[in-house]
Amino acid sequence: MCLVAPWLCLLTLPLAGVYNVLIITPFACGVITLATLAVDNAAGFTCLVIFYGFFSGAHLSLIAPLFASLSRSINEVG
């Protein structure tokens, strides 16, 4: 699953943009965190862990493109 989230984000970034995806991913992590209060079996907890791993991995993989998009030139990034 950790290999799927960055690739899925890279496919959606040209359509949505880095900022818009970075707004969605922490919000989804927060909703999933609050959903843990309603889980009462192991299968539900496993699903929550998978979704939380997906969205947190997507959030962490988008930090580098965010800083790259804020720079004025390619020389500032590296």
N, C-alpha and C positions, 0 to 999 in steps of 0.2 A: 504494500500500500504506500510505502514511503517513496516509491519510484513513480507512482501514478499522479500524485498531487502536483509536483512541479511541472510535469508535462501537460497536465490539464490546464494549469494556470498559464503556461506559455501559449496554449492554443486560444485562450479567451482574452489575453492581454491586448492583442491588436484591436479587438472589437470593443472592449470595455475600458481599457486604460488601467494603468498601475494604481492610481489613486482610488478609483471606484472599486477595484477588487480588494484593495487594502482596507476599505471601509467595510466590506461585506465579511471578510474572513474573521476579524476579531468579534464582530457581532454574532456570527454563527458559533464561535467558540463559547461566547457567553451564554447563548441560548442552550447550547448542549450542556454546559456546566449546570445551568438551572434545571435541565431535564433529568439530571441524576437524582434529584429528589423524588421523582415519580417512578423510578425503576425498582422493581421488586423481584426480579429473577436474573439468573446469570446470562441468559440470551439477550435480554435488553441491555445489560451492562456491556456485553461484548459489542453490540451494535453502537452504543454510545462511544466506546473507546475507539472503534474504527473511524467513526465520523469525526471525533475530536482530533484524532491523529491526522486525518485528511486535511482538515481546515487549519490546524496549527502548522503542519508542514507547508501548506500553501502560503501561510502568512510569513513564515521564516524564509521561504525561498524568494519572496518578493521584496525583501529589504534591499538587496543589491540593485535590482532594476530601479527601485525608487531613488536611491542615491545617484545612480547613473543618469536618470532623467532630470535630476535637479542641477546637474553640473552644466557649465556653459560650453565646455569643449571636452573632447575625449582625453586630453592631457590632464585634466583635473581628476579623473576617475582613478587612474592607476597608481 
